[in-house]
Amino acid sequence: MSEFFNAAISKFIENNRGFAVASAETRNDQEVAVLTNGNTNAKIVYSPDIKRFLLFKGDANCADNDYTELQSYLFEPTGDAAADVREANSVANEFSETFSGPTPMNIIPEASRKLSKKERESDESSAVYFVNRIPSVLPECREPLLMHKEYFDMLLPNKFCEEVVVSAVTRLLSDKSRKPQAEQFFAFLNKMYDSGDMDVKSIITMTILNSITGEERMEYVDSLLSDNLKKAWKSARKFIGKEVKPEKESKYKQMSDRYRSQLMQNMQNK
């Protein structure tokens, strides 16, 4: 078993008293561990082909195909053992929070049921999911993301993007030798904008894209954006330079709500 996988298992057991390892093995390159407290099983899998940790839940002694998948977490080893172990601990912490919550009710169609808070955090349209994937295209954000989670004991998506991602994008656009990486990053934004919820759309346009300055840079970035994201950024640019004082938080909220309402209206008119 890899060091980071063992770290994730140890942290999960630390967070969930009464659980112990029932089995651990490698199956077709996947690392698999089953943990149990005698009544409930947790199965944690690391699959290198999709670069994900997976969390499953089932009754004690249940068959392998009777587990319910609760959550997945993108994880790509960096080769830095200490950093990988820290991120594996973050995986275990998130899995522990999800595992202790209610099990999803699969009898209700996925598209029609209302998602719980924990489900929204692991849903592929959420801001948390979006930010957790940024290091896959901007590796310099990986270590700051781990530090952010450790400091706040949670992920604050917009705050992280304001404090870390914005400056990383500025450096990316300043280095012409990183053009392939820039193209990959903005292709990632196009994809996440189309699949993301309104929080994701707002972070991408209002926080990340609106931080880009200079006519040449803006034209270059615009050339890399999808038609949908181009239109959204054009609308978001109306708010560049608007002075929003910290004590006037309600004004910012009104501005953000108005922008989101406009985005929703545009989507409905398509």
C-alpha positions as CSV (number, residue, x, y, z in Angstrom):
1,M,0.0,0.0,0.0
2,S,1.2,3.5,-0.8
3,E,2.1,5.9,2.0
4,F,-0.6,8.3,1.2
5,F,-3.3,5.6,1.1
6,N,-2.2,4.3,4.5
7,A,-2.3,7.9,5.8
8,A,-5.9,8.3,4.5
9,I,-7.0,5.1,6.2
10,S,-5.3,6.0,9.5
11,K,-6.9,9.4,9.5
12,F,-10.3,8.0,8.7
13,I,-10.0,5.6,11.6
14,E,-8.9,8.4,13.9
15,N,-11.9,10.4,12.9
16,N,-14.4,7.5,13.3
17,R,-13.9,5.8,16.6
18,G,-14.7,2.1,16.8
19,F,-13.6,1.5,13.2
20,A,-10.8,-0.8,12.3
21,V,-9.3,-2.3,9.2
22,A,-11.2,-5.5,8.2
23,S,-9.2,-6.0,5.0
24,A,-6.7,-4.2,2.7
25,E,-5.5,-5.3,-0.7
26,T,-4.4,-4.2,-4.1
27,R,-6.8,-5.2,-6.9
28,N,-5.8,-4.4,-10.5
29,D,-3.7,-1.5,-9.5
30,Q,-6.5,-0.2,-7.2
31,E,-5.8,0.1,-3.5
32,V,-8.8,-1.1,-1.5
33,A,-9.5,-1.1,2.3
34,V,-12.6,-2.1,4.1
35,L,-13.1,-0.6,7.6
36,T,-15.8,-1.8,10.0
37,N,-17.2,-1.0,13.4
38,G,-19.1,-4.3,13.5
39,N,-22.4,-2.8,12.3
40,T,-21.3,-0.7,9.3
41,N,-18.6,-0.9,6.7
42,A,-16.7,1.8,5.0
43,K,-14.8,0.9,1.8
44,I,-12.1,3.3,0.6
45,V,-10.6,2.9,-2.8
46,Y,-7.8,4.7,-4.6
47,S,-8.0,4.2,-8.4
48,P,-4.9,5.6,-10.2
49,D,-6.4,5.3,-13.6
50,I,-9.0,8.0,-12.8
51,K,-6.8,9.6,-10.2
52,R,-9.6,9.5,-7.5
53,F,-10.2,8.3,-4.0
54,L,-13.7,6.7,-3.7
55,L,-15.8,6.3,-0.5
56,F,-18.4,3.5,-0.2
57,K,-20.7,2.6,2.6
58,G,-22.5,-0.7,3.4
59,D,-23.7,-3.0,6.1
60,A,-21.2,-5.2,8.0
61,N,-20.4,-8.3,6.0
62,C,-22.2,-7.0,2.9
63,A,-21.3,-8.2,-0.6
64,D,-18.9,-6.2,-2.6
65,N,-21.6,-5.0,-5.1
66,D,-24.0,-4.0,-2.2
67,Y,-22.0,-0.9,-1.3
68,T,-23.3,2.6,-2.0
69,E,-20.9,5.1,-3.3
70,L,-20.9,8.3,-1.2
71,Q,-18.2,10.5,-2.6
72,S,-15.2,10.8,-4.8
73,Y,-12.1,13.0,-4.5
74,L,-9.6,13.9,-7.3
75,F,-6.1,13.0,-6.1
76,E,-2.9,12.9,-8.2
77,P,0.3,12.1,-6.3
78,T,3.0,14.7,-6.7
79,G,6.0,12.7,-5.6
80,D,6.4,15.0,-2.6
81,A,5.6,12.4,0.2
82,A,4.8,15.0,2.8
83,A,2.5,17.0,0.6
84,D,0.7,13.8,-0.6
85,V,0.2,12.7,3.0
86,R,-1.3,16.1,4.0
87,E,-3.7,15.9,1.1
88,A,-4.6,12.3,1.9
89,N,-5.5,13.5,5.4
90,S,-7.8,16.1,3.8
91,V,-9.4,13.4,1.8
92,A,-10.0,11.4,5.0
93,N,-11.4,14.4,6.8
94,E,-13.9,15.1,4.0
95,F,-14.8,11.4,3.7
96,S,-15.4,11.3,7.5
97,E,-17.8,14.2,7.3
98,T,-19.7,12.6,4.4
99,F,-19.7,9.1,6.0
100,S,-21.2,10.4,9.3
101,G,-24.1,12.1,7.4
102,P,-27.2,10.5,6.1
103,T,-26.9,7.9,3.4
104,P,-28.2,9.1,0.0
105,M,-31.7,7.8,-0.8
106,N,-31.2,6.1,-4.2
107,I,-34.9,5.2,-4.6
108,I,-35.5,8.9,-5.5
109,P,-34.4,9.8,-9.1
110,E,-31.2,11.7,-8.9
111,A,-32.4,14.6,-11.1
112,S,-35.5,15.2,-9.0
113,R,-34.4,15.0,-5.4
114,K,-33.1,17.9,-3.4
115,L,-29.4,17.6,-2.5
116,S,-28.2,17.9,1.1
117,K,-25.4,20.2,2.1
118,K,-22.9,17.4,2.1
119,E,-24.0,16.1,-1.3
120,R,-23.7,19.6,-2.8
121,E,-20.1,19.8,-1.5
122,S,-19.3,16.5,-3.4
123,D,-21.5,17.2,-6.4
124,E,-19.6,17.9,-9.6
125,S,-21.5,21.2,-10.1
126,S,-20.4,22.7,-6.8
127,A,-17.8,25.4,-6.0
128,V,-16.0,23.0,-3.7
129,Y,-15.7,20.4,-6.4
130,F,-14.5,23.2,-8.8
131,V,-11.8,24.5,-6.5
132,N,-10.5,21.1,-5.5
133,R,-9.8,20.4,-9.2
134,I,-7.9,23.7,-9.9
135,P,-4.5,22.1,-8.8
136,S,-4.8,19.6,-11.6
137,V,-4.3,22.5,-14.1
138,L,-2.5,24.9,-11.9
139,P,-0.1,22.7,-9.8
140,E,1.2,25.8,-7.9
141,C,-2.2,26.0,-6.2
142,R,-1.9,22.5,-4.6
143,E,0.1,23.4,-1.6
144,P,-1.8,26.7,-0.8
145,L,-5.0,24.7,-1.1
146,L,-3.8,22.3,1.6
147,M,-2.7,25.2,3.8
148,H,-6.0,27.0,3.3
149,K,-8.0,23.9,4.3
150,E,-5.8,23.3,7.3
151,Y,-6.1,27.0,8.4
152,F,-9.9,27.4,8.0
153,D,-10.7,23.7,8.7
154,M,-12.8,23.9,5.6
155,L,-12.7,25.1,2.0
156,L,-13.9,28.6,1.3
157,P,-14.0,28.6,-2.5
158,N,-14.3,32.2,-3.4
159,K,-11.8,33.3,-0.7
160,F,-9.3,30.8,-2.0
161,C,-9.7,32.0,-5.5
162,E,-9.3,35.6,-4.5
163,E,-6.2,35.0,-2.4
164,V,-4.4,32.3,-4.5
165,V,-5.9,31.5,-7.9
166,V,-6.1,35.1,-9.1
167,S,-2.3,35.7,-8.5
168,A,-1.5,32.3,-10.0
169,V,-3.5,33.2,-13.2
170,T,-1.6,36.5,-13.4
171,R,1.7,34.7,-13.3
172,L,0.5,32.2,-15.8
173,L,-0.5,34.9,-18.3
174,S,2.8,36.8,-17.7
175,D,4.9,33.8,-18.8
176,K,4.6,33.3,-22.5
177,S,6.5,30.0,-22.2
178,R,3.4,28.6,-20.4
179,K,1.0,29.1,-23.3
180,P,0.1,25.4,-23.5
181,Q,-0.8,25.4,-19.8
182,A,-2.8,28.6,-20.2
183,E,-4.8,27.0,-22.9
184,Q,-5.4,24.0,-20.7
185,F,-6.5,26.2,-17.8
186,F,-9.0,28.2,-19.7
187,A,-10.3,25.0,-21.4
188,F,-10.9,23.8,-17.8
189,L,-12.8,27.0,-17.0
190,N,-15.0,26.5,-20.1
191,K,-15.9,23.0,-19.0
192,M,-16.5,24.0,-15.4
193,Y,-18.6,27.0,-16.3
194,D,-20.9,24.9,-18.4
195,S,-21.3,22.2,-15.8
196,G,-21.1,24.3,-12.6
197,D,-23.8,25.9,-10.5
198,M,-24.3,29.6,-10.0
199,D,-21.6,29.8,-7.4
200,V,-19.1,28.3,-9.8
201,K,-20.2,30.6,-12.6
202,S,-19.9,33.7,-10.4
203,I,-16.4,32.7,-9.1
204,I,-15.2,32.1,-12.7
205,T,-16.5,35.3,-14.1
206,M,-16.6,37.8,-11.2
207,T,-13.5,36.6,-9.3
208,I,-11.1,34.9,-11.8
209,L,-11.8,36.5,-15.2
210,N,-12.5,40.0,-13.8
211,S,-9.0,40.0,-12.2
212,I,-7.4,39.9,-15.6
213,T,-6.3,43.4,-16.8
214,G,-4.6,44.8,-19.9
215,E,-6.1,44.9,-23.3
216,E,-3.7,42.4,-24.8
217,R,-4.2,39.8,-22.0
218,M,-8.0,40.2,-22.1
219,E,-8.1,39.7,-25.9
220,Y,-5.9,36.6,-25.5
221,V,-8.0,35.1,-22.8
222,D,-11.2,36.0,-24.7
223,S,-9.9,34.0,-27.6
224,L,-9.6,30.9,-25.4
225,L,-13.1,31.1,-24.0
226,S,-16.2,29.3,-25.2
227,D,-19.1,31.3,-26.6
228,N,-21.1,30.9,-23.4
229,L,-18.3,32.0,-21.1
230,K,-17.4,34.9,-23.5
231,K,-20.9,36.3,-23.1
232,A,-20.9,35.8,-19.4
233,W,-17.6,37.6,-18.9
234,K,-18.7,40.5,-21.1
235,S,-21.7,40.9,-18.7
236,A,-19.4,40.5,-15.6
237,R,-17.0,43.2,-16.9
238,K,-19.7,45.8,-16.2
239,F,-18.8,45.4,-12.5
240,I,-15.1,46.0,-12.9
241,G,-14.0,49.2,-11.1
242,K,-17.2,49.5,-9.2
243,E,-16.3,50.6,-5.7
244,V,-17.8,48.3,-3.1
245,K,-16.7,49.3,0.4
246,P,-16.4,46.5,3.0
247,E,-19.0,48.0,5.3
248,K,-21.5,48.1,2.3
249,E,-21.7,44.4,2.1
250,S,-25.4,44.5,1.3
251,K,-24.6,46.5,-1.9
252,Y,-22.2,43.8,-3.0
253,K,-24.8,41.1,-2.3
254,Q,-27.3,43.1,-4.4
255,M,-24.8,43.4,-7.2
256,S,-23.9,39.7,-7.1
257,D,-27.6,38.7,-6.9
258,R,-28.4,40.9,-9.9
259,Y,-25.6,39.4,-11.9
260,R,-26.6,35.9,-11.0
261,S,-30.2,36.7,-11.9
262,Q,-29.0,38.0,-15.3
263,L,-27.0,34.8,-15.9
264,M,-30.0,32.7,-15.1
265,Q,-32.2,34.7,-17.4
266,N,-29.7,34.3,-20.2
267,M,-29.6,30.5,-19.7
268,Q,-33.4,30.3,-19.7
269,N,-33.6,32.3,-23.0
270,K,-31.3,29.9,-24.8
